[in-house]
Amino acid sequence: MRIEVRSRIGNAVLGIVGLVYVCAALALLVYDLMQTWGAASLVDYAVRIVLAGSAIVGILFILIAAQNLGLHLRRREARHHSEDAAVVR
């Protein structure tokens, strides 16, 4: 799936918004777990699911922004580097 944002500033904002989503969702999830430990109702479980979903959406925002900005994970670089070494031999 490719979502294209044409401006670099827009992609940077998308990544920052994703980071805020992840941080806020994880902080609220930890707070909710601490407050309702052992006495969780169905509403508490629903809140936890929504917060986990928000964290996942934030991670997706970060990944989309990184892809559009041309940032690569180290895993990919290592794989390409090993292929280049095999070609040289």
MARZA-772145 format. One record per residue (C-alpha): x, y, z; residue number from 1; residue in three letters. Coordinates in Angstrom, 2 decimals. Each point is the difference from the previous one (the first is absolute). Layout:
MARZA-772145
- xx;yy;zz;n;res
- X;Y;Z;NUM;ALA
...
***
This chain:
MARZA-772145
- xx;yy;zz;n;res
- 0.00;0.00;0.00;1;MET
- 1.44;3.33;-1.05;2;ARG
- -1.45;3.29;1.23;3;ILE
- 1.74;2.87;-1.71;4;GLU
- 0.42;3.37;1.66;5;VAL
- 1.88;2.23;-2.42;6;ARG
- 1.59;2.52;2.36;7;SER
- 2.90;-0.74;2.31;8;ARG
- -1.56;2.21;2.69;9;ILE
- -3.26;-1.94;-0.26;10;GLY
- 1.85;-3.29;0.43;11;ASN
- 1.94;1.37;2.96;12;ALA
- -3.27;1.17;1.61;13;VAL
- -1.55;-3.42;-0.67;14;LEU
- 2.94;-1.67;1.77;15;GLY
- -0.23;2.38;2.96;16;ILE
- -3.76;-0.53;0.29;17;VAL
- 0.63;-3.76;-0.06;18;GLY
- 2.56;0.35;2.77;19;LEU
- -2.46;2.03;2.08;20;VAL
- -2.71;-2.64;-0.59;21;TYR
- 2.29;-2.81;1.12;22;VAL
- 1.27;1.82;3.09;23;CYS
- -3.46;1.16;1.08;24;ALA
- -1.63;-3.38;-0.60;25;ALA
- 2.69;-1.89;1.90;26;LEU
- -0.01;2.47;2.90;27;ALA
- -3.80;-0.18;0.31;28;LEU
- 0.06;-3.78;-0.33;29;LEU
- 2.52;-0.33;2.83;30;VAL
- -2.01;2.44;2.12;31;TYR
- -3.21;-1.94;-0.70;32;ASP
- 1.65;-3.31;0.88;33;LEU
- 1.30;1.42;3.27;34;MET
- -3.34;1.53;0.99;35;GLN
- -2.19;-3.01;-0.80;36;THR
- 2.34;-2.84;0.93;37;TRP
- -2.12;-2.97;1.04;38;GLY
- -3.33;1.84;-0.30;39;ALA
- -0.43;0.51;-3.73;40;ALA
- -3.47;0.18;-1.51;41;SER
- -1.02;-0.46;-3.61;42;LEU
- 0.37;3.74;-0.55;43;VAL
- 3.58;-0.17;1.27;44;ASP
- 0.77;-2.79;-2.47;45;TYR
- -1.53;2.08;-2.80;46;ALA
- 2.15;2.99;1.01;47;VAL
- 3.09;-2.20;-0.06;48;ARG
- -0.84;-1.27;-3.49;49;ILE
- -0.54;3.55;-1.27;50;VAL
- 3.29;1.16;1.53;51;LEU
- 1.88;-2.92;-1.52;52;ALA
- -1.59;0.82;-3.36;53;GLY
- 1.09;3.63;0.35;54;SER
- 3.57;-1.11;0.66;55;ALA
- -0.09;-2.22;-3.10;56;ILE
- -1.32;2.88;-2.13;57;VAL
- 2.81;2.19;1.34;58;GLY
- 2.56;-2.61;-1.00;59;ILE
- -1.55;-0.15;-3.47;60;LEU
- 0.24;3.80;-0.28;61;PHE
- 3.69;-0.17;0.90;62;ILE
- 0.67;-2.78;-2.52;63;LEU
- -1.84;1.84;-2.79;64;ILE
- 1.92;3.21;0.72;65;ALA
- 3.32;-1.88;0.07;66;ALA
- -0.79;-1.71;-3.31;67;GLN
- -0.99;3.28;-1.66;68;ASN
- 3.09;1.78;1.32;69;LEU
- 2.22;-2.78;-1.33;70;GLY
- 1.25;-1.17;3.38;71;LEU
- 1.08;-3.65;-0.01;72;HIS
- 0.18;-2.48;2.81;73;LEU
- 3.39;-1.49;0.81;74;ARG
- -1.32;-3.46;-0.85;75;ARG
- -0.43;0.93;-3.64;76;ARG
- 3.43;1.60;-0.21;77;GLU
- 1.65;-3.11;1.43;78;ALA
- -1.80;-2.22;-2.52;79;ARG
- 1.03;2.21;-2.93;80;HIS
- 3.56;0.17;1.31;81;HIS
- 0.30;-3.79;0.14;82;SER
- -1.38;-0.28;-3.57;83;GLU
- 2.62;2.50;-1.20;84;ASP
- 2.73;-2.02;1.69;85;ALA
- -1.17;-3.15;-1.79;86;ALA
- 0.12;1.76;-3.36;87;VAL
- 3.58;1.25;0.60;88;VAL
- 1.31;-3.52;0.62;89;ARG
***
